[in-house]
């Protein structure tokens, strides 16, 4: 069965390819918030911090205060990652309302935080990389 999106005409195929090139160029020239989530493979979710405890008070943090253009999840072994426009991730989270969770204080050098568990499958579908 032929791919309905495929068009063998160079000018049309070239324009379709340019979408990816332009997106990647924007990524390369943008500001990035890079996270390495070591539990994604185990849980199937990305943890996106939304708040943290600071001196006994809950304050906005993470996705709520970032000035980045792109949110990046780097692979734990450093061989790649997934990037998404920060505004798109915020929209995805508003639309899907992923479950909230808390990350406890592990030691005196960390703050407890609150975040959302964004399913990897949802991100891939939202990006059009999975049906």
Secondary structure, DSSP 8 states (H G I E B T S, - for coil): ---TT----HHHHHHHHHHHHHHHHHHHHS-EEEEE-TTHHHHSEEEEEEEEEETTEEEE-GGGT---SEEEEE-TTSS-EEEEEHHHHHHHHHHH---EEEE---STT---EEEEEEEHHHHHHHTTS--
